[in-house]
Amino acid sequence: MSQLEESIQGIVSTVWQSVLGIEVEPEESVAAFSHHDGDASAAHTYAGVVQISGAWDGAVTVQCSAHAARQAAQIMFGLADENVSLSDLQDALGELTNMTGGNIKALLPETCYLGLPVVVEGADYRFRLPGSAPVRRSTFKAGDELIVVTLLERA
């Protein structure tokens, strides 16, 4: 395992544990969310994206199921399930993405700047950062939920 992979695993574990009290474990296999498995509830995902620019140029994405995003919002904002709004889901995942991206930024050459997080959601979407390619994709399990963190670098 590379030092970058180890560092990303530590960052994701620390962020989810410290902010949400949720243990996340690295998954051996690198997974992606399936958008064509016939289960609409499993196909609906959220992805937080934060760009990093400066001495290094790219982005960090944090993707999870709608259920995991809802659970994060409930814990982060102390809400009952029925009181979680779409903006709560987006804010919670945006903040988790911002914290993950900020910690990953600290591993990169100086000086880098972190953009504002953006959250996308849906059952069939594609995210593309023009001129970039995935450097590292790490998959985690939080209970039964998958979390996929991808580091993209612009060429």
KAGIHU-V591181 format. One line per field, one symbol per residue. ss: DSSP state (@ for helix, = for strand, . for the rest). phi: phi as a letter, one per 30 degrees, with the letter a starting at -180 (. if undefined). psi: psi as a letter, one per 40 degrees, with the letter a starting at -180 (. if undefined). A space follows every 10 residues. Layout:
ss=???
phi=???
psi=???
This chain:
ss=..@@@@@@@@ @@@@@@@@@@ ....==.... .........@ @@@.====== ====...=== =====@@@@@ @@@@@@@... @@@..@@@@@ @@@@@@@@@@ @@@@@..... .===...=== ==........ .========= ==..====== ====.
phi=.dddeedded ddeddddddc icdccdcddd cbddcbcice ddddbbbcbb dbbkdbblac cbcadddddd dddeddcicd edcdcedded dddddddddd ddddeddced cbbcdddbbc alcabbcbce icbdcabbcb cciccdbccb ccbdd
psi=hidddddddd ddddddddde fhhhhihdih iihhefeegd dddhiihhhh ihibdihaih ihhiiddddd ddddddefii deehiddddd dddddddddd dddddeeiii hiihaiiihi iaegihhhhh eiihdhhhhi hgbehihhhh hhhh.
